[in-house]
């Protein structure tokens, strides 16, 4: 009997996630996607891309995959394997999965972090179906939910954090790097520069929505799948919040440099093949991006002007809300501005010292399964 070709590849990027990985993988194997693939005689692959792990992530993933390929009701609808990369970093893991590891026959690629829970069983199928049904969409996303959303009693701090999340979600065509589905032919025309650091989702969003910088943004390129959600663990301590914001500012600054200062100045032929252009730079001149960052900092008049809108983005998003929502979210916008002031200082100093690989280990308590809402 001929084996069905791989239609979909799910890449789970994991760095030292032995504590969170089991719950995350359990939430994947509870997805209705496998039943629906089995009914259609389709097949998908699941690949845990461990990168630079120093804990037991690889062993945990291997054990779970071995168990599920034996016992899962729809085991014929998927294959599962672990790839262990020696080099740490999400950027390298993304590039390796998209360009080398994922099955070349796959038409769609899921990108997923290893520390989230997909708490709605229909989520993956809804995201996959969104792209199947809408040829104009290049990426399907779900709704990211902070774990505190499911708390029965929310503190003032919890409510502030949820208001901050509402501000973020008010922007058009949001792409959360924790979980999304992208057409394989689009993903394989993207290459993440080695020194991109963080905010790869913002980089991908810009390329996708502008058809690789060849036209004005089309928000319909990113499609929100109805009813699809996942849970992620909120940052709790002020130290963790500032460190995360520092990482975000470093990443957004580098995205601004690569997109607005470099790629937009290239001929249209190089923009249309952005992946080849950027991969060629990394291979022929590994220091190219760090030189651009150095030049950018020399021309930056203030630590708080690393990229356009750095300090005012939260207040700009307030304008997209109605009056009642603005009142509720204003304290969160003010808090985000204050955090940006502190984090911007640290981000500037890090970039000035040549640091782009800033990815601190998150302070996690661990996610428990939540009931669907």
Secondary structure by P-SEA (a helix, b strand, c coil): cccccccbbbbbbbcccccaaaaaaaaaaacaaaaaaaaacbbbbbbbcccccccaaaaaaaaaaaaaaccccccccbbbbbbbbccccaaaaaaaaacccccccccbbbbbbccccccccaaaaaaaaaaaacccccbbbccccccccccccccaaaaaaaaaaaaaaccccccccccccccaaaaaacccccccccaaaaaaaaaaaaccccccccccccccccccbbbbbccccaaaaaaaaaaaaaaaaaaaaacccccccccaaaaaaaaaaaaaaaaaccaaaaaaaaaaaaacccccccccccccaaaaaaaaccaaaaaaaaaaaaaaaaaaaaaaaaaaaaaaacccccccccccccccccccc
